[in-house]
Amino acid sequence: MGRLIFGMMQSLDGYIDHLQLGPPGPILSRHFTDYVRGSDGLLYGRRMYEIMRYWDEDQPGWDEIEHDFAQAWRPKPKWVASRSLTSVGPNATLVQGDLIDFAANLKSERDGDIDVAGAELANVLSAAGLVDEYRLYFRPYVLGTGKPYFAGPRPPLRLMKLDAIGEDAVRLTYAPA
């Protein structure tokens, strides 16, 4: 059975804003590349999917780390939850119908970790009891405002792991208690 994993970088005060946080350093970038490479697929909300489409085509000036991430990301199956999109790109499927049923079926059909990206999507899946693990990657920024990592109340969580990753990130891994 697959596991839904919600993990994102955030500021110390709990906001997710990749533009203000900036790109991760080389070690954290490699960590994310290895995670994507080992994942069984990626479940996105619309906004996060549109951001990640950046990796569909090589960009001028990319370094080796960026090329590696794109090569790991492109072949992975992607499922996109959206009420407004009518089509999606390569290796992506638009989620039709009930999201909760889709995600529950996805977990039963897959064997590995399925990355969940997008706070609102994670909120819906978490409220249904479908998120198996939360990975909070704290970076040394205080934004003071923005979109919070947790978009709604959570069940009680149990700390599973705490580790430093790379130049400036700490990852806290939680599971529902």
Backbone torsions as a table, in degrees:
resi	resn	phi	psi	omega
1	MET	NA	137.4	179.5
2	GLY	-74.9	163.7	177.8
3	ARG	-124.9	135.9	175.2
4	LEU	-91.7	123.3	-176.6
5	ILE	-118.3	119.6	176.2
6	PHE	-103.6	112.6	179.3
7	GLY	-140.7	134.5	178.3
8	MET	-151.4	154.8	171.3
9	MET	-73.7	147.5	178.2
10	GLN	-152.5	165.4	176.0
11	SER	-76.4	168.3	178.6
12	LEU	-62.0	-26.0	178.6
13	ASP	-95.6	14.7	167.0
14	GLY	89.6	18.1	-179.7
15	TYR	-104.9	144.7	177.9
16	ILE	-108.2	117.2	178.6
17	ASP	-156.5	94.1	-174.6
18	HIS	-62.8	-29.3	179.5
19	LEU	-67.8	-42.0	-180.0
20	GLN	-78.7	-32.4	178.7
21	LEU	-74.2	-26.5	-177.9
22	GLY	76.2	170.6	-177.8
23	PRO	-69.0	151.1	176.7
24	PRO	-69.2	158.9	176.0
25	GLY	-71.2	177.5	-175.5
26	PRO	-58.5	-42.0	-176.5
27	ILE	-70.1	-44.8	178.3
28	LEU	-66.1	-36.2	176.3
29	SER	-61.0	-44.8	178.4
30	ARG	-65.0	-36.5	176.5
31	HIS	-58.5	-48.3	179.9
32	PHE	-65.5	-37.8	176.9
33	THR	-61.6	-46.1	179.1
34	ASP	-63.4	-38.8	178.8
35	TYR	-63.5	-46.8	179.2
36	VAL	-62.9	-43.9	-179.4
37	ARG	-58.5	-37.8	-178.3
38	GLY	-87.9	-4.9	-177.7
39	SER	-79.2	161.7	179.6
40	ASP	-94.4	-5.4	178.6
41	GLY	157.6	175.1	-172.8
42	LEU	-132.2	124.2	178.8
43	LEU	-109.0	116.5	-173.2
44	TYR	-116.2	149.1	160.9
45	GLY	-80.5	166.0	-175.8
46	ARG	-57.9	-51.0	-175.6
47	ARG	-61.5	-44.0	-179.9
48	MET	-65.9	-39.4	177.8
49	TYR	-61.1	-43.4	180.0
50	GLU	-63.0	-35.4	175.4
51	ILE	-67.2	-43.9	-175.9
52	MET	-72.6	-17.6	176.5
53	ARG	-59.1	-17.2	174.4
54	TYR	-50.2	-32.9	-174.9
55	TRP	-83.5	-2.2	-179.1
56	ASP	-65.4	-31.9	-177.2
57	GLU	-133.3	140.7	178.1
58	ASP	-58.1	143.9	179.9
59	GLN	-114.6	145.9	176.5
60	PRO	-60.3	139.2	176.0
61	GLY	86.7	0.5	177.3
62	TRP	-63.4	145.1	173.5
63	ASP	-95.8	-177.0	-177.0
64	GLU	-61.0	-38.5	-179.0
65	ILE	-63.4	-42.4	179.7
66	GLU	-67.9	-41.1	175.9
67	HIS	-61.9	-41.1	179.0
68	ASP	-62.2	-43.5	180.0
69	PHE	-62.7	-45.9	-179.9
70	ALA	-59.4	-40.7	-179.9
71	GLN	-68.0	-30.8	176.1
72	ALA	-76.4	-37.0	-173.8
73	TRP	-76.7	-43.8	-171.6
74	ARG	-55.7	-46.3	-176.0
75	PRO	-78.3	-10.0	-176.8
76	LYS	-69.4	140.6	173.7
77	PRO	-67.3	139.1	-179.7
78	LYS	-127.1	138.0	176.1
79	TRP	-121.2	130.8	-172.4
80	VAL	-119.6	118.1	177.1
81	ALA	-90.3	113.4	-178.7
82	SER	-155.7	139.8	173.2
83	ARG	-96.0	-10.9	-175.7
84	SER	-107.8	-27.2	179.5
85	LEU	-73.5	145.7	175.8
86	THR	-110.9	-14.1	177.3
87	SER	-152.1	160.3	178.4
88	VAL	-135.6	169.3	-173.7
89	GLY	-84.2	-162.3	-176.4
90	PRO	-58.3	143.1	178.2
91	ASN	55.4	24.9	-179.6
92	ALA	-122.3	146.4	178.2
93	THR	-126.0	131.0	176.2
94	LEU	-77.8	125.5	-179.7
95	VAL	-73.1	119.8	178.5
96	GLN	-107.5	144.6	177.2
97	GLY	82.8	-154.4	-173.5
98	ASP	-73.5	120.5	-178.0
99	LEU	-63.8	-41.0	-178.4
100	ILE	-63.1	-46.6	177.3
101	ASP	-61.5	-42.4	-179.7
102	PHE	-60.1	-49.4	-177.5
103	ALA	-64.7	-40.1	177.6
104	ALA	-62.9	-42.6	177.6
105	ASN	-65.9	-40.1	179.0
106	LEU	-59.5	-45.0	178.0
107	LYS	-61.1	-38.9	-177.7
108	SER	-75.9	-24.6	-177.4
109	GLU	-90.8	-22.3	-176.2
110	ARG	-103.6	160.2	-179.2
111	ASP	-107.8	-23.0	-172.7
112	GLY	-106.2	-164.6	178.6
113	ASP	-78.6	135.0	177.1
114	ILE	-115.2	117.4	-178.5
115	ASP	-73.9	132.7	174.9
116	VAL	-108.4	125.7	-178.4
117	ALA	-129.5	122.1	-179.8
118	GLY	126.9	122.8	-174.9
119	ALA	-63.9	-40.4	-178.5
120	GLU	-68.9	-41.5	176.0
121	LEU	-60.4	-47.2	179.8
122	ALA	-61.7	-35.4	178.7
123	ASN	-62.0	-45.7	180.0
124	VAL	-63.6	-46.0	-178.4
125	LEU	-68.6	-36.0	178.6
126	SER	-67.3	-42.0	179.0
127	ALA	-60.8	-28.4	178.4
128	ALA	-87.2	1.0	179.3
129	GLY	75.9	24.7	-174.9
130	LEU	-100.0	-16.5	-180.0
131	VAL	-81.3	124.7	-176.0
132	ASP	-92.3	-23.7	-176.0
133	GLU	-156.6	144.1	176.8
134	TYR	-118.1	129.5	177.8
135	ARG	-120.7	109.6	-177.8
136	LEU	-101.1	114.1	180.0
137	TYR	-101.9	101.6	-179.1
138	PHE	-86.5	132.6	175.7
139	ARG	-117.0	155.2	-170.7
140	PRO	-78.8	63.4	176.9
141	TYR	-133.6	149.3	171.5
142	VAL	-122.6	114.4	-175.1
143	LEU	-94.8	-29.7	177.2
144	GLY	79.0	-16.3	-179.2
145	THR	-164.3	164.1	177.9
146	GLY	133.7	-159.9	179.3
147	LYS	-88.9	124.1	-179.9
148	PRO	-76.3	151.6	175.9
149	TYR	-57.5	-47.2	176.9
150	PHE	-94.4	114.8	-177.6
151	ALA	-89.2	4.5	-180.0
152	GLY	-173.6	179.7	-179.2
153	PRO	-64.9	151.8	-179.9
154	ARG	-119.5	156.4	170.2
155	PRO	-67.8	164.8	174.6
156	PRO	-55.1	140.0	-178.2
157	LEU	-115.3	152.8	179.3
158	ARG	-118.9	125.7	178.5
159	LEU	-67.1	125.6	-179.8
160	MET	-102.7	-35.5	-173.3
161	LYS	-161.3	148.9	174.1
162	LEU	-136.3	126.4	178.4
163	ASP	-153.0	151.2	174.3
164	ALA	-86.5	137.2	178.8
165	ILE	-131.0	117.2	174.6
166	GLY	76.4	-155.2	-170.5
167	GLU	-74.9	-30.1	-170.8
168	ASP	-153.8	21.9	-176.5
169	ALA	-121.7	145.2	171.8
170	VAL	-121.5	130.5	178.7
171	ARG	-107.5	128.4	171.0
172	LEU	-108.9	127.4	179.6
173	THR	-112.4	124.5	-178.9
174	TYR	-124.4	152.3	171.4
175	ALA	-126.4	153.4	174.3
176	PRO	-57.5	136.6	-176.8
177	ALA	-70.8	NA	NA
